[in-house]
Amino acid sequence: MNEETNEETVELIAVQGEVEASVIKGLLGSAGIMAIMKSDVVQGVTPITVDGLGVVKVFVKQGDLERARELIEEYRRGE
């Protein structure tokens, strides 16, 4: 096993909803950064958000954190 597979994952961002988290995950993936989404969202026919229950957290490897933040910032600025 190499060191990269044992590298700690850290929270990159917490967003409102799975759609936004999926967009971010895809953006990072296109740059070669593996991302993991975690949430306490209860899956159902009609998604609802109540007091943070719709929050989805995106995690990346510690070594990718800075680049991932840069990519999100560029994306939000429309670059």
Backbone as JSON Lines, residues from 0, in Angstrom:
{"i":0,"aa":"M","n":[0.83,-1.19,0.0],"ca":[0.0,0.0,0.0],"c":[0.87,1.24,0.0]}
{"i":1,"aa":"N","n":[0.5,2.25,-0.79],"ca":[1.29,3.48,-0.78],"c":[0.7,4.48,0.2]}
{"i":2,"aa":"E","n":[1.44,5.55,0.43],"ca":[1.0,6.54,1.41],"c":[-0.28,7.25,1.01]}
{"i":3,"aa":"E","n":[-0.51,7.45,-0.29],"ca":[-1.7,8.17,-0.74],"c":[-2.99,7.48,-0.32]}
{"i":4,"aa":"T","n":[-3.02,6.16,-0.33],"ca":[-4.24,5.46,0.04],"c":[-4.53,5.56,1.53]}
{"i":5,"aa":"N","n":[-3.52,5.84,2.33],"ca":[-3.71,5.98,3.76],"c":[-3.88,7.43,4.2]}
{"i":6,"aa":"E","n":[-3.84,8.34,3.25],"ca":[-3.92,9.76,3.59],"c":[-5.29,10.1,4.18]}
{"i":7,"aa":"E","n":[-5.28,10.89,5.2],"ca":[-6.5,11.29,5.9],"c":[-7.4,12.13,5.01]}
{"i":8,"aa":"T","n":[-8.72,11.9,5.1],"ca":[-9.66,12.76,4.4],"c":[-10.11,13.85,5.35]}
{"i":9,"aa":"V","n":[-10.35,15.03,4.77],"ca":[-10.77,16.19,5.56],"c":[-11.97,16.84,4.88]}
{"i":10,"aa":"E","n":[-12.76,17.53,5.67],"ca":[-13.93,18.21,5.12],"c":[-13.49,19.41,4.29]}
{"i":11,"aa":"L","n":[-13.95,19.43,3.07],"ca":[-13.66,20.53,2.16],"c":[-14.74,21.61,2.27]}
{"i":12,"aa":"I","n":[-15.99,21.21,2.21],"ca":[-17.08,22.16,2.18],"c":[-18.37,21.46,2.6]}
{"i":13,"aa":"A","n":[-19.28,22.22,3.15],"ca":[-20.63,21.73,3.46],"c":[-21.59,22.59,2.64]}
{"i":14,"aa":"V","n":[-22.44,21.94,1.85],"ca":[-23.37,22.65,0.98],"c":[-24.79,22.21,1.25]}
{"i":15,"aa":"Q","n":[-25.72,22.99,0.75],"ca":[-27.12,22.7,0.95],"c":[-27.64,21.85,-0.2]}
{"i":16,"aa":"G","n":[-27.73,20.58,0.01],"ca":[-28.33,19.7,-0.98],"c":[-27.36,18.85,-1.76]}
{"i":17,"aa":"E","n":[-27.87,17.7,-2.17],"ca":[-27.07,16.72,-2.87],"c":[-26.7,17.16,-4.29]}
{"i":18,"aa":"V","n":[-27.54,17.98,-4.91],"ca":[-27.26,18.43,-6.27],"c":[-25.99,19.27,-6.3]}
{"i":19,"aa":"E","n":[-25.89,20.25,-5.42],"ca":[-24.7,21.09,-5.37],"c":[-23.46,20.27,-5.01]}
{"i":20,"aa":"A","n":[-23.61,19.35,-4.09],"ca":[-22.49,18.5,-3.69],"c":[-22.03,17.64,-4.87]}
{"i":21,"aa":"S","n":[-22.96,17.15,-5.67],"ca":[-22.61,16.34,-6.84],"c":[-21.88,17.16,-7.89]}
{"i":22,"aa":"V","n":[-22.29,18.42,-8.07],"ca":[-21.6,19.3,-9.01],"c":[-20.16,19.5,-8.55]}
{"i":23,"aa":"I","n":[-19.97,19.76,-7.27],"ca":[-18.62,19.96,-6.73],"c":[-17.79,18.68,-6.87]}
{"i":24,"aa":"K","n":[-18.39,17.54,-6.56],"ca":[-17.68,16.27,-6.69],"c":[-17.25,16.05,-8.14]}
{"i":25,"aa":"G","n":[-18.12,16.36,-9.08],"ca":[-17.79,16.21,-10.49],"c":[-16.69,17.16,-10.93]}
{"i":26,"aa":"L","n":[-16.75,18.39,-10.44],"ca":[-15.71,19.38,-10.75],"c":[-14.35,18.89,-10.26]}
{"i":27,"aa":"L","n":[-14.32,18.41,-9.05],"ca":[-13.07,17.91,-8.48],"c":[-12.59,16.67,-9.22]}
{"i":28,"aa":"G","n":[-13.52,15.78,-9.53],"ca":[-13.17,14.57,-10.25],"c":[-12.55,14.85,-11.61]}
{"i":29,"aa":"S","n":[-13.06,15.88,-12.29],"ca":[-12.51,16.23,-13.6],"c":[-11.08,16.76,-13.49]}
{"i":30,"aa":"A","n":[-10.69,17.18,-12.28],"ca":[-9.32,17.65,-12.04],"c":[-8.47,16.56,-11.4]}
{"i":31,"aa":"G","n":[-9.02,15.35,-11.29],"ca":[-8.26,14.23,-10.74],"c":[-8.27,14.16,-9.23]}
{"i":32,"aa":"I","n":[-9.2,14.86,-8.59],"ca":[-9.29,14.86,-7.13],"c":[-10.47,14.0,-6.71]}
{"i":33,"aa":"M","n":[-10.2,12.95,-5.95],"ca":[-11.26,12.1,-5.44],"c":[-12.0,12.81,-4.31]}
{"i":34,"aa":"A","n":[-13.31,12.8,-4.37],"ca":[-14.13,13.42,-3.32],"c":[-15.18,12.43,-2.84]}
{"i":35,"aa":"I","n":[-15.53,12.57,-1.58],"ca":[-16.55,11.72,-0.96],"c":[-17.63,12.63,-0.4]}
{"i":36,"aa":"M","n":[-18.89,12.28,-0.64],"ca":[-20.01,13.05,-0.1],"c":[-20.61,12.29,1.08]}
{"i":37,"aa":"K","n":[-20.92,13.03,2.14],"ca":[-21.57,12.42,3.31],"c":[-22.69,13.34,3.77]}
{"i":38,"aa":"S","n":[-23.81,12.72,4.16],"ca":[-24.92,13.52,4.67],"c":[-25.81,12.68,5.55]}
{"i":39,"aa":"D","n":[-26.69,13.36,6.24],"ca":[-27.71,12.69,7.04],"c":[-29.07,12.82,6.36]}
{"i":40,"aa":"V","n":[-29.04,13.11,5.05],"ca":[-30.27,13.31,4.3],"c":[-31.03,11.99,4.22]}
{"i":41,"aa":"V","n":[-32.3,12.06,4.56],"ca":[-33.17,10.9,4.44],"c":[-33.67,10.89,3.01]}
{"i":42,"aa":"Q","n":[-33.41,9.81,2.29],"ca":[-33.85,9.72,0.9],"c":[-35.34,9.46,0.86]}
{"i":43,"aa":"G","n":[-36.0,10.15,-0.05],"ca":[-37.43,9.96,-0.2],"c":[-37.9,10.52,-1.51]}
{"i":44,"aa":"V","n":[-39.18,10.44,-1.74],"ca":[-39.77,10.92,-2.98],"c":[-39.72,12.44,-3.03]}
{"i":45,"aa":"T","n":[-39.99,13.1,-1.93],"ca":[-39.97,14.56,-1.87],"c":[-38.89,15.0,-0.9]}
{"i":46,"aa":"P","n":[-37.75,15.45,-1.44],"ca":[-36.68,15.89,-0.54],"c":[-37.04,17.19,0.17]}
{"i":47,"aa":"I","n":[-36.75,17.25,1.46],"ca":[-37.0,18.46,2.23],"c":[-35.76,18.79,3.05]}
{"i":48,"aa":"T","n":[-35.68,20.04,3.45],"ca":[-34.57,20.47,4.28],"c":[-35.12,21.09,5.55]}
{"i":49,"aa":"V","n":[-34.71,20.57,6.69],"ca":[-35.15,21.09,7.97],"c":[-33.95,21.21,8.89]}
{"i":50,"aa":"D","n":[-33.66,22.42,9.33],"ca":[-32.58,22.67,10.29],"c":[-31.29,21.92,9.98]}
{"i":51,"aa":"G","n":[-30.78,22.09,8.78],"ca":[-29.5,21.51,8.43],"c":[-29.54,20.06,8.0]}
{"i":52,"aa":"L","n":[-30.7,19.44,7.96],"ca":[-30.76,18.04,7.57],"c":[-30.42,17.84,6.09]}
{"i":53,"aa":"G","n":[-30.5,18.91,5.28],"ca":[-30.17,18.79,3.87],"c":[-28.72,19.08,3.57]}
{"i":54,"aa":"V","n":[-27.92,19.27,4.6],"ca":[-26.51,19.6,4.41],"c":[-25.74,18.36,3.97]}
{"i":55,"aa":"V","n":[-24.95,18.54,2.92],"ca":[-24.09,17.48,2.42],"c":[-22.65,17.97,2.54]}
{"i":56,"aa":"K","n":[-21.81,17.17,3.15],"ca":[-20.4,17.52,3.32],"c":[-19.58,16.8,2.27]}
{"i":57,"aa":"V","n":[-18.61,17.53,1.71],"ca":[-17.72,16.96,0.71],"c":[-16.33,16.85,1.34]}
{"i":58,"aa":"F","n":[-15.74,15.67,1.26],"ca":[-14.43,15.39,1.84],"c":[-13.43,15.08,0.74]}
{"i":59,"aa":"V","n":[-12.19,15.49,0.94],"ca":[-11.08,15.17,0.03],"c":[-9.88,14.75,0.86]}
{"i":60,"aa":"K","n":[-8.87,14.21,0.19],"ca":[-7.63,13.88,0.88],"c":[-6.95,15.16,1.33]}
{"i":61,"aa":"Q","n":[-6.28,15.1,2.47],"ca":[-5.59,16.27,3.03],"c":[-4.68,16.93,1.99]}
{"i":62,"aa":"G","n":[-3.96,16.14,1.21],"ca":[-3.03,16.67,0.23],"c":[-3.71,17.39,-0.94]}
{"i":63,"aa":"D","n":[-5.0,17.13,-1.16],"ca":[-5.75,17.77,-2.24],"c":[-6.55,18.98,-1.78]}
{"i":64,"aa":"L","n":[-6.55,19.25,-0.49],"ca":[-7.42,20.28,0.07],"c":[-7.21,21.65,-0.54]}
{"i":65,"aa":"E","n":[-5.99,22.12,-0.61],"ca":[-5.72,23.46,-1.12],"c":[-6.16,23.6,-2.58]}
{"i":66,"aa":"R","n":[-5.79,22.62,-3.41],"ca":[-6.17,22.67,-4.83],"c":[-7.67,22.59,-4.99]}
{"i":67,"aa":"A","n":[-8.34,21.79,-4.19],"ca":[-9.79,21.66,-4.26],"c":[-10.46,22.99,-3.9]}
{"i":68,"aa":"R","n":[-9.97,23.67,-2.9],"ca":[-10.51,24.99,-2.54],"c":[-10.34,25.98,-3.68]}
{"i":69,"aa":"E","n":[-9.17,25.94,-4.33],"ca":[-8.91,26.83,-5.47],"c":[-9.9,26.55,-6.6]}
{"i":70,"aa":"L","n":[-10.14,25.29,-6.9],"ca":[-11.06,24.92,-7.97],"c":[-12.48,25.4,-7.68]}
{"i":71,"aa":"I","n":[-12.91,25.26,-6.44],"ca":[-14.26,25.72,-6.08],"c":[-14.36,27.23,-6.21]}
{"i":72,"aa":"E","n":[-13.34,27.93,-5.76],"ca":[-13.33,29.39,-5.86],"c":[-13.37,29.84,-7.32]}
{"i":73,"aa":"E","n":[-12.58,29.2,-8.17],"ca":[-12.59,29.52,-9.6],"c":[-13.96,29.25,-10.21]}
{"i":74,"aa":"Y","n":[-14.56,28.14,-9.83],"ca":[-15.89,27.77,-10.34],"c":[-16.92,28.81,-9.93]}
{"i":75,"aa":"R","n":[-16.89,29.22,-8.68],"ca":[-17.87,30.2,-8.2],"c":[-17.68,31.58,-8.81]}
{"i":76,"aa":"R","n":[-16.45,31.89,-9.21],"ca":[-16.18,33.17,-9.89],"c":[-16.5,33.07,-11.38]}
{"i":77,"aa":"G","n":[-16.77,31.87,-11.85],"ca":[-17.13,31.68,-13.25],"c":[-15.95,31.55,-14.18]}
{"i":78,"aa":"E","n":[-14.79,31.21,-13.64],"ca":[-13.59,31.06,-14.48],"c":[-13.53,29.7,-15.14]}
